[in-house]
């Protein structure tokens, strides 16, 4: 269970860093690229959640 918690914390930290980068972005293109990274991260997070539910 600790690895799941560690994984969640790592994802949360990554989300926080992406959000901070998004807020300080100087161009729409840079914000767009960061938003795409956020979407990929969100997709991975959802895949992990669904996998965990299937294993219960």
Gaussian input, Z-matrix of N, CA and C with variables (Angstrom, degrees):
# hf/3-21g

backbone

0 1
 N
 C     1     B1
 C     2     B2     1     A1
 N     3     B3     2     A2     1     D1
 C     4     B4     3     A3     2     D2
 C     5     B5     4     A4     3     D3
 N     6     B6     5     A5     4     D4
 C     7     B7     6     A6     5     D5
 C     8     B8     7     A7     6     D6
 N     9     B9     8     A8     7     D7
 C    10    B10     9     A9     8     D8
 C    11    B11    10    A10     9     D9
 N    12    B12    11    A11    10    D10
 C    13    B13    12    A12    11    D11
 C    14    B14    13    A13    12    D12
 N    15    B15    14    A14    13    D13
 C    16    B16    15    A15    14    D14
 C    17    B17    16    A16    15    D15
 N    18    B18    17    A17    16    D16
 C    19    B19    18    A18    17    D17
 C    20    B20    19    A19    18    D18
 N    21    B21    20    A20    19    D19
 C    22    B22    21    A21    20    D20
 C    23    B23    22    A22    21    D21
 N    24    B24    23    A23    22    D22
 C    25    B25    24    A24    23    D23
 C    26    B26    25    A25    24    D24
 N    27    B27    26    A26    25    D25
 C    28    B28    27    A27    26    D26
 C    29    B29    28    A28    27    D27
 N    30    B30    29    A29    28    D28
 C    31    B31    30    A30    29    D29
 C    32    B32    31    A31    30    D30
 N    33    B33    32    A32    31    D31
 C    34    B34    33    A33    32    D32
 C    35    B35    34    A34    33    D33
 N    36    B36    35    A35    34    D34
 C    37    B37    36    A36    35    D35
 C    38    B38    37    A37    36    D36
 N    39    B39    38    A38    37    D37
 C    40    B40    39    A39    38    D38
 C    41    B41    40    A40    39    D39
 N    42    B42    41    A41    40    D40
 C    43    B43    42    A42    41    D41
 C    44    B44    43    A43    42    D42
 N    45    B45    44    A44    43    D43
 C    46    B46    45    A45    44    D44
 C    47    B47    46    A46    45    D45
 N    48    B48    47    A47    46    D46
 C    49    B49    48    A48    47    D47
 C    50    B50    49    A49    48    D48
 N    51    B51    50    A50    49    D49
 C    52    B52    51    A51    50    D50
 C    53    B53    52    A52    51    D51
 N    54    B54    53    A53    52    D52
 C    55    B55    54    A54    53    D53
 C    56    B56    55    A55    54    D54
 N    57    B57    56    A56    55    D55
 C    58    B58    57    A57    56    D56
 C    59    B59    58    A58    57    D57
 N    60    B60    59    A59    58    D58
 C    61    B61    60    A60    59    D59
 C    62    B62    61    A61    60    D60
 N    63    B63    62    A62    61    D61
 C    64    B64    63    A63    62    D62
 C    65    B65    64    A64    63    D63
 N    66    B66    65    A65    64    D64
 C    67    B67    66    A66    65    D65
 C    68    B68    67    A67    66    D66
 N    69    B69    68    A68    67    D67
 C    70    B70    69    A69    68    D68
 C    71    B71    70    A70    69    D69
 N    72    B72    71    A71    70    D70
 C    73    B73    72    A72    71    D71
 C    74    B74    73    A73    72    D72
 N    75    B75    74    A74    73    D73
 C    76    B76    75    A75    74    D74
 C    77    B77    76    A76    75    D75
 N    78    B78    77    A77    76    D76
 C    79    B79    78    A78    77    D77
 C    80    B80    79    A79    78    D78
 N    81    B81    80    A80    79    D79
 C    82    B82    81    A81    80    D80
 C    83    B83    82    A82    81    D81
 N    84    B84    83    A83    82    D82
 C    85    B85    84    A84    83    D83
 C    86    B86    85    A85    84    D84
 N    87    B87    86    A86    85    D85
 C    88    B88    87    A87    86    D86
 C    89    B89    88    A88    87    D87
 N    90    B90    89    A89    88    D88
 C    91    B91    90    A90    89    D89
 C    92    B92    91    A91    90    D90
 N    93    B93    92    A92    91    D91
 C    94    B94    93    A93    92    D92
 C    95    B95    94    A94    93    D93
 N    96    B96    95    A95    94    D94
 C    97    B97    96    A96    95    D95
 C    98    B98    97    A97    96    D96
 N    99    B99    98    A98    97    D97
 C   100   B100    99    A99    98    D98
 C   101   B101   100   A100    99    D99
 N   102   B102   101   A101   100   D100
 C   103   B103   102   A102   101   D101
 C   104   B104   103   A103   102   D102
 N   105   B105   104   A104   103   D103
 C   106   B106   105   A105   104   D104
 C   107   B107   106   A106   105   D105
 N   108   B108   107   A107   106   D106
 C   109   B109   108   A108   107   D107
 C   110   B110   109   A109   108   D108
 N   111   B111   110   A110   109   D109
 C   112   B112   111   A111   110   D110
 C   113   B113   112   A112   111   D111
 N   114   B114   113   A113   112   D112
 C   115   B115   114   A114   113   D113
 C   116   B116   115   A115   114   D114
 N   117   B117   116   A116   115   D115
 C   118   B118   117   A117   116   D116
 C   119   B119   118   A118   117   D117
 N   120   B120   119   A119   118   D118
 C   121   B121   120   A120   119   D119
 C   122   B122   121   A121   120   D120
 N   123   B123   122   A122   121   D121
 C   124   B124   123   A123   122   D122
 C   125   B125   124   A124   123   D123
 N   126   B126   125   A125   124   D124
 C   127   B127   126   A126   125   D125
 C   128   B128   127   A127   126   D126
 N   129   B129   128   A128   127   D127
 C   130   B130   129   A129   128   D128
 C   131   B131   130   A130   129   D129
 N   132   B132   131   A131   130   D130
 C   133   B133   132   A132   131   D131
 C   134   B134   133   A133   132   D132
 N   135   B135   134   A134   133   D133
 C   136   B136   135   A135   134   D134
 C   137   B137   136   A136   135   D135
 N   138   B138   137   A137   136   D136
 C   139   B139   138   A138   137   D137
 C   140   B140   139   A139   138   D138
 N   141   B141   140   A140   139   D139
 C   142   B142   141   A141   140   D140
 C   143   B143   142   A142   141   D141
 N   144   B144   143   A143   142   D142
 C   145   B145   144   A144   143   D143
 C   146   B146   145   A145   144   D144
 N   147   B147   146   A146   145   D145
 C   148   B148   147   A147   146   D146
 C   149   B149   148   A148   147   D147
 N   150   B150   149   A149   148   D148
 C   151   B151   150   A150   149   D149
 C   152   B152   151   A151   150   D150
 N   153   B153   152   A152   151   D151
 C   154   B154   153   A153   152   D152
 C   155   B155   154   A154   153   D153
 N   156   B156   155   A155   154   D154
 C   157   B157   156   A156   155   D155
 C   158   B158   157   A157   156   D156
 N   159   B159   158   A158   157   D157
 C   160   B160   159   A159   158   D158
 C   161   B161   160   A160   159   D159
 N   162   B162   161   A161   160   D160
 C   163   B163   162   A162   161   D161
 C   164   B164   163   A163   162   D162
 N   165   B165   164   A164   163   D163
 C   166   B166   165   A165   164   D164
 C   167   B167   166   A166   165   D165

   B1=1.4375
   B2=1.5157
   B3=1.3176
   B4=1.4581
   B5=1.5269
   B6=1.3248
   B7=1.4659
   B8=1.5162
   B9=1.3250
   B10=1.4578
   B11=1.5257
   B12=1.3237
   B13=1.4596
   B14=1.5207
   B15=1.3298
   B16=1.4618
   B17=1.5172
   B18=1.3161
   B19=1.4559
   B20=1.5162
   B21=1.3250
   B22=1.4618
   B23=1.5173
   B24=1.3240
   B25=1.4618
   B26=1.5243
   B27=1.3187
   B28=1.4596
   B29=1.5247
   B30=1.3182
   B31=1.4637
   B32=1.5227
   B33=1.3254
   B34=1.4632
   B35=1.5218
   B36=1.3234
   B37=1.4635
   B38=1.5236
   B39=1.3273
   B40=1.4579
   B41=1.5276
   B42=1.3290
   B43=1.4674
   B44=1.5270
   B45=1.3078
   B46=1.4617
   B47=1.5291
   B48=1.3327
   B49=1.4745
   B50=1.5237
   B51=1.3361
   B52=1.4641
   B53=1.5204
   B54=1.3188
   B55=1.4690
   B56=1.5346
   B57=1.3244
   B58=1.4659
   B59=1.5244
   B60=1.3282
   B61=1.4730
   B62=1.5176
   B63=1.3286
   B64=1.4630
   B65=1.5300
   B66=1.3249
   B67=1.4554
   B68=1.5315
   B69=1.3305
   B70=1.4639
   B71=1.5331
   B72=1.3209
   B73=1.4742
   B74=1.5251
   B75=1.3177
   B76=1.4554
   B77=1.5263
   B78=1.3210
   B79=1.4623
   B80=1.5247
   B81=1.3232
   B82=1.4686
   B83=1.5220
   B84=1.3245
   B85=1.4727
   B86=1.5260
   B87=1.3243
   B88=1.4564
   B89=1.5330
   B90=1.3298
   B91=1.4709
   B92=1.5238
   B93=1.3281
   B94=1.4623
   B95=1.5289
   B96=1.3319
   B97=1.4650
   B98=1.5298
   B99=1.3271
   B100=1.4646
   B101=1.5268
   B102=1.3343
   B103=1.4680
   B104=1.5261
   B105=1.3249
   B106=1.4643
   B107=1.5283
   B108=1.3349
   B109=1.4646
   B110=1.5290
   B111=1.3338
   B112=1.4710
   B113=1.5257
   B114=1.3162
   B115=1.4605
   B116=1.5133
   B117=1.3202
   B118=1.4707
   B119=1.5193
   B120=1.3244
   B121=1.4586
   B122=1.5206
   B123=1.3169
   B124=1.4621
   B125=1.5193
   B126=1.3247
   B127=1.4622
   B128=1.5108
   B129=1.3411
   B130=1.4720
   B131=1.5238
   B132=1.3189
   B133=1.4681
   B134=1.5240
   B135=1.3200
   B136=1.4666
   B137=1.5269
   B138=1.3120
   B139=1.4684
   B140=1.5281
   B141=1.3320
   B142=1.4642
   B143=1.5280
   B144=1.3253
   B145=1.4699
   B146=1.5249
   B147=1.3464
   B148=1.4558
   B149=1.5286
   B150=1.3162
   B151=1.4597
   B152=1.5299
   B153=1.3256
   B154=1.4624
   B155=1.5271
   B156=1.3191
   B157=1.4704
   B158=1.5119
   B159=1.3233
   B160=1.4637
   B161=1.5212
   B162=1.3265
   B163=1.4666
   B164=1.5202
   B165=1.3250
   B166=1.4727
   B167=1.5059
   A1=110.97
   A2=118.34
   A3=120.81
   A4=111.07
   A5=117.08
   A6=118.96
   A7=111.35
   A8=117.53
   A9=121.17
   A10=110.23
   A11=116.18
   A12=121.09
   A13=110.11
   A14=117.54
   A15=121.59
   A16=110.62
   A17=116.76
   A18=121.80
   A19=110.80
   A20=116.11
   A21=120.70
   A22=110.60
   A23=117.33
   A24=121.30
   A25=109.99
   A26=117.61
   A27=121.10
   A28=110.56
   A29=117.14
   A30=121.56
   A31=109.60
   A32=116.91
   A33=120.15
   A34=111.29
   A35=116.74
   A36=120.82
   A37=110.82
   A38=116.29
   A39=120.30
   A40=111.00
   A41=116.95
   A42=121.12
   A43=109.80
   A44=116.35
   A45=120.99
   A46=110.74
   A47=116.73
   A48=120.48
   A49=111.14
   A50=116.98
   A51=120.27
   A52=110.98
   A53=116.51
   A54=120.14
   A55=110.18
   A56=116.56
   A57=119.91
   A58=110.93
   A59=116.44
   A60=120.01
   A61=110.51
   A62=116.39
   A63=121.19
   A64=110.12
   A65=116.28
   A66=120.87
   A67=112.16
   A68=117.17
   A69=120.03
   A70=112.97
   A71=117.48
   A72=120.90
   A73=109.98
   A74=114.93
   A75=120.62
   A76=113.81
   A77=116.67
   A78=118.27
   A79=110.12
   A80=114.35
   A81=119.57
   A82=110.58
   A83=117.15
   A84=120.84
   A85=110.71
   A86=116.39
   A87=120.14
   A88=110.34
   A89=117.63
   A90=121.14
   A91=110.76
   A92=116.58
   A93=120.73
   A94=110.57
   A95=116.84
   A96=120.68
   A97=110.97
   A98=116.40
   A99=120.12
   A100=110.20
   A101=117.01
   A102=120.62
   A103=110.73
   A104=117.67
   A105=120.70
   A106=110.67
   A107=117.01
   A108=120.67
   A109=110.11
   A110=116.04
   A111=120.29
   A112=110.47
   A113=116.91
   A114=120.98
   A115=112.27
   A116=116.87
   A117=120.47
   A118=110.70
   A119=116.03
   A120=120.59
   A121=110.54
   A122=116.94
   A123=121.39
   A124=110.50
   A125=117.21
   A126=121.15
   A127=111.96
   A128=116.74
   A129=120.20
   A130=110.09
   A131=116.36
   A132=120.27
   A133=110.07
   A134=117.27
   A135=120.73
   A136=111.06
   A137=117.17
   A138=120.45
   A139=110.35
   A140=117.13
   A141=120.54
   A142=110.97
   A143=116.57
   A144=120.38
   A145=110.33
   A146=116.61
   A147=120.18
   A148=111.70
   A149=117.37
   A150=120.58
   A151=110.22
   A152=116.59
   A153=120.42
   A154=111.06
   A155=116.74
   A156=119.45
   A157=111.50
   A158=117.71
   A159=120.79
   A160=111.61
   A161=116.88
   A162=120.58
   A163=113.20
   A164=117.55
   A165=118.90
   A166=111.68
   D1=-30.15
   D2=-178.98
   D3=-61.82
   D4=-36.75
   D5=-179.70
   D6=-64.71
   D7=-34.95
   D8=177.01
   D9=-64.54
   D10=-43.12
   D11=178.38
   D12=-65.43
   D13=-42.71
   D14=177.80
   D15=-61.82
   D16=-41.67
   D17=179.14
   D18=-63.40
   D19=-42.87
   D20=179.25
   D21=-63.27
   D22=-42.45
   D23=179.86
   D24=-64.59
   D25=-41.01
   D26=178.92
   D27=-62.68
   D28=-42.61
   D29=178.52
   D30=-64.96
   D31=-44.28
   D32=178.36
   D33=-59.75
   D34=-41.14
   D35=178.02
   D36=-64.29
   D37=-40.77
   D38=179.09
   D39=-65.79
   D40=-41.05
   D41=177.07
   D42=-60.76
   D43=-43.92
   D44=-179.87
   D45=-60.82
   D46=-44.81
   D47=179.42
   D48=-63.56
   D49=-43.12
   D50=178.75
   D51=-63.08
   D52=-41.24
   D53=-179.68
   D54=-64.00
   D55=-42.32
   D56=178.22
   D57=-63.48
   D58=-40.85
   D59=176.70
   D60=-63.22
   D61=-41.30
   D62=-179.83
   D63=-61.16
   D64=-44.84
   D65=-178.50
   D66=-64.06
   D67=-32.12
   D68=-177.63
   D69=-96.75
   D70=1.65
   D71=-179.40
   D72=-60.88
   D73=143.23
   D74=-176.48
   D75=-99.92
   D76=-9.31
   D77=-178.73
   D78=-139.50
   D79=158.96
   D80=176.43
   D81=-63.45
   D82=-36.30
   D83=179.49
   D84=-62.85
   D85=-43.71
   D86=179.12
   D87=-64.23
   D88=-42.28
   D89=177.46
   D90=-63.07
   D91=-38.54
   D92=179.22
   D93=-62.80
   D94=-45.20
   D95=179.81
   D96=-62.41
   D97=-41.54
   D98=179.43
   D99=-66.83
   D100=-40.05
   D101=177.98
   D102=-61.60
   D103=-37.44
   D104=177.06
   D105=-65.05
   D106=-40.61
   D107=176.50
   D108=-61.83
   D109=-41.07
   D110=178.57
   D111=-62.06
   D112=-41.01
   D113=178.78
   D114=-63.31
   D115=-41.12
   D116=177.67
   D117=-63.81
   D118=-43.23
   D119=178.74
   D120=-62.76
   D121=-42.35
   D122=178.95
   D123=-62.57
   D124=-40.51
   D125=177.77
   D126=-62.04
   D127=-41.81
   D128=178.18
   D129=-65.31
   D130=-40.17
   D131=-179.93
   D132=-62.28
   D133=-44.65
   D134=179.57
   D135=-64.39
   D136=-39.46
   D137=178.57
   D138=-61.92
   D139=-40.46
   D140=178.54
   D141=-65.52
   D142=-40.07
   D143=179.58
   D144=-63.00
   D145=-47.66
   D146=-179.49
   D147=-64.35
   D148=-37.78
   D149=177.93
   D150=-64.09
   D151=-42.01
   D152=178.85
   D153=-64.09
   D154=-39.55
   D155=178.87
   D156=-65.14
   D157=-38.04
   D158=178.98
   D159=-66.19
   D160=-28.43
   D161=-178.25
   D162=-84.97
   D163=-5.35
   D164=-179.96
   D165=-79.16

